[in-house]
Amino acid sequence: MGSSGSTPSPRDRPPIRRWVRIIGNDHPRACTGRRLLRLGLVQEFTGGTNPSDSPVVLDPYALEPLSGADLPSAERGGILAVDCSWNALAETGRLPGAGPSRDLRHRRRLPFLIATNPQHYGRLGELNTVEALGAALYVLGRPRESDAVLRGFAGGAAFLEVNHERLDQFARAGTADAVRQAERAIYGGGRTATRSSAPGTQSRASRRRRSRLPGSSEAPP
């Protein structure tokens, strides 16, 4: 029996549009953004791209975490992941090439999640582009679309398995403040998590590179 409410279910809504901006400073064989484009799962965002509504940009330097409150904006303009090297990102200290700032003011970092891609397996926040898009879709209440994007990529199924409980909590949170509360509850009872708290032995240089907030960047070359 169908719902009598006027709000359509996620199954009835059009898929959220997915954008990728290719910076090109990562290793081509590790570039999931290019593969997403070849598979037709995303659209390329270039300097001349002018979507009718500004997409939600996944920016690891944004202060506000992505939450269900961003769903209306994502449904209008889509989600934009910037495909670049994590090493280059740490060196510049900012997200490169996202496009004209006047069109891309809606920037959000992803909640803290564990990477399962072959390059960064087990690291907190160092997601590759396909993981970032999959995570964003799940947090926005679109798990079927998340699975469709991640399916077929190395570590894609494992990403959902490893982060299942975290993703569910972040998706239920609904607001940026609630996502922050969930992060504190998951990662240390009030201590703010950083990517440097990922498991494994790390050098001092690695800890400096991984102290940024998680977002949407590719593996380093």
MARDRENTOR-109099 format. One line per 10 residues: their letters; for each residue x, y, z of C-alpha. Coordinates in steps of 0.02 Angstrom, whole numbers. Example, Ala and Ser with C-alpha at 12.3 -4.5 7.8 and 13.67 -1.06 7.14 Angstrom:
<sites>
AS = 615 -225 390 ~ 684 -53 357
</sites>
This chain:
<sites>
MGSSGSTPSP = 0 0 0 ~ 75 165 -52 ~ 100 315 58 ~ -37 445 56 ~ 86 584 96 ~ 133 717 -30 ~ 322 697 -7 ~ 394 575 -134 ~ 505 434 -71 ~ 690 430 -122
RDRPPIRRWV = 645 291 -244 ~ 525 409 -334 ~ 643 557 -342 ~ 764 587 -487 ~ 943 536 -448 ~ 1057 669 -378 ~ 1169 736 -515 ~ 1352 695 -489 ~ 1493 809 -549 ~ 1681 781 -553
RIIGNDHPRA = 1817 910 -582 ~ 1978 826 -644 ~ 2135 918 -586 ~ 2254 789 -660 ~ 2394 787 -530 ~ 2363 608 -472 ~ 2418 443 -549 ~ 2301 400 -696 ~ 2289 217 -643 ~ 2227 269 -471
CTGRRLLRLG = 2105 399 -537 ~ 1928 343 -501 ~ 1861 510 -564 ~ 1914 472 -742 ~ 1840 298 -731 ~ 1676 369 -666 ~ 1672 481 -819 ~ 1707 337 -938 ~ 1566 237 -859 ~ 1445 381 -876
LVQEFTGGTN = 1413 386 -688 ~ 1462 570 -671 ~ 1471 727 -776 ~ 1632 825 -794 ~ 1633 998 -717 ~ 1742 1118 -817 ~ 1772 1304 -815 ~ 1634 1327 -943 ~ 1507 1221 -849 ~ 1360 1323 -792
PSDSPVVLDP = 1232 1217 -699 ~ 1066 1303 -667 ~ 1097 1285 -480 ~ 1262 1282 -387 ~ 1314 1105 -337 ~ 1365 1056 -162 ~ 1556 1052 -167 ~ 1643 917 -64 ~ 1784 1018 10 ~ 1897 946 147
YALEPLSGAD = 1935 1124 205 ~ 1752 1172 231 ~ 1701 1195 412 ~ 1523 1133 391 ~ 1497 944 376 ~ 1379 874 246 ~ 1211 826 320 ~ 1031 791 272 ~ 999 978 280 ~ 1098 993 117
LPSAERGGIL = 982 875 22 ~ 874 1012 -59 ~ 1031 1098 -126 ~ 1101 932 -190 ~ 937 890 -275 ~ 939 1057 -365 ~ 1123 1072 -414 ~ 1202 902 -382 ~ 1363 855 -292 ~ 1536 905 -352
AVDCSWNALA = 1693 805 -307 ~ 1864 875 -352 ~ 1981 738 -411 ~ 2159 781 -358 ~ 2309 717 -262 ~ 2301 714 -72 ~ 2486 761 -68 ~ 2457 912 -179 ~ 2306 959 -76 ~ 2409 959 84
ETGRLPGAGP = 2544 1065 2 ~ 2426 1200 -61 ~ 2314 1201 92 ~ 2157 1227 -11 ~ 2044 1138 -132 ~ 2105 1175 -310 ~ 2004 1210 -466 ~ 1828 1194 -399 ~ 1768 1330 -517 ~ 1708 1510 -502
SRDLRHRRRL = 1681 1550 -318 ~ 1521 1645 -353 ~ 1443 1485 -422 ~ 1516 1365 -294 ~ 1485 1441 -125 ~ 1398 1288 -54 ~ 1548 1191 14 ~ 1539 1047 137 ~ 1665 927 210 ~ 1618 744 226
PFLIATNPQH = 1591 668 398 ~ 1738 564 460 ~ 1745 395 372 ~ 1873 258 343 ~ 1948 237 169 ~ 1952 61 95 ~ 2030 101 -74 ~ 2194 9 -111 ~ 2300 167 -97 ~ 2235 229 72
YGRLGELNTV = 2156 77 152 ~ 2118 103 336 ~ 2154 290 339 ~ 2029 409 416 ~ 1960 531 290 ~ 2079 502 143 ~ 1940 446 28 ~ 1960 435 -159 ~ 1834 517 -274 ~ 1715 371 -292
EALGAALYVL = 1714 343 -103 ~ 1679 528 -75 ~ 1531 529 -194 ~ 1464 366 -124 ~ 1479 432 54 ~ 1393 596 9 ~ 1246 507 -72 ~ 1226 393 79 ~ 1231 536 203 ~ 1099 626 99
GRPRESDAVL = 983 477 114 ~ 1017 395 -54 ~ 1095 226 -10 ~ 1041 144 -173 ~ 1126 280 -274 ~ 1279 264 -163 ~ 1290 77 -196 ~ 1268 104 -383 ~ 1415 224 -388 ~ 1532 118 -281
RGFAGGAAFL = 1492 -50 -361 ~ 1633 -118 -469 ~ 1771 -10 -394 ~ 1912 -86 -291 ~ 1863 -69 -109 ~ 1689 -4 -153 ~ 1588 -141 -70 ~ 1709 -143 77 ~ 1684 45 100 ~ 1499 21 135
EVNHERLDQF = 1532 -129 246 ~ 1669 -49 351 ~ 1576 116 369 ~ 1398 49 380 ~ 1362 101 559 ~ 1448 269 538 ~ 1355 307 378 ~ 1189 260 456 ~ 1222 375 604 ~ 1273 520 494
ARAGTADAVR = 1123 495 379 ~ 1006 496 530 ~ 1089 650 605 ~ 998 769 488 ~ 1092 930 530 ~ 1273 987 534 ~ 1272 1003 724 ~ 1201 827 742 ~ 1336 760 625 ~ 1470 842 734
QAERAIYGGG = 1393 762 889 ~ 1393 592 803 ~ 1577 616 755 ~ 1623 654 935 ~ 1525 503 997 ~ 1607 386 871 ~ 1785 449 879 ~ 1832 474 1059 ~ 1702 544 1177 ~ 1710 728 1135
RTATRSSAPG = 1884 736 1056 ~ 1879 804 879 ~ 1939 672 758 ~ 2072 705 627 ~ 2135 601 484 ~ 2297 575 580 ~ 2202 465 705 ~ 2186 328 574 ~ 2259 159 625 ~ 2437 113 579
TQSRASRRRR = 2612 181 601 ~ 2641 351 520 ~ 2794 459 493 ~ 2798 639 553 ~ 2781 698 371 ~ 2632 583 346 ~ 2548 650 503 ~ 2568 827 437 ~ 2491 778 270 ~ 2345 688 354
SRLPGSSEAP = 2295 819 480 ~ 2165 896 364 ~ 1979 864 369 ~ 1913 729 252 ~ 1838 771 84 ~ 1847 718 -96 ~ 2020 698 -167 ~ 2109 560 -258 ~ 2258 454 -210 ~ 2429 535 -221
P = 2540 494 -372
</sites>
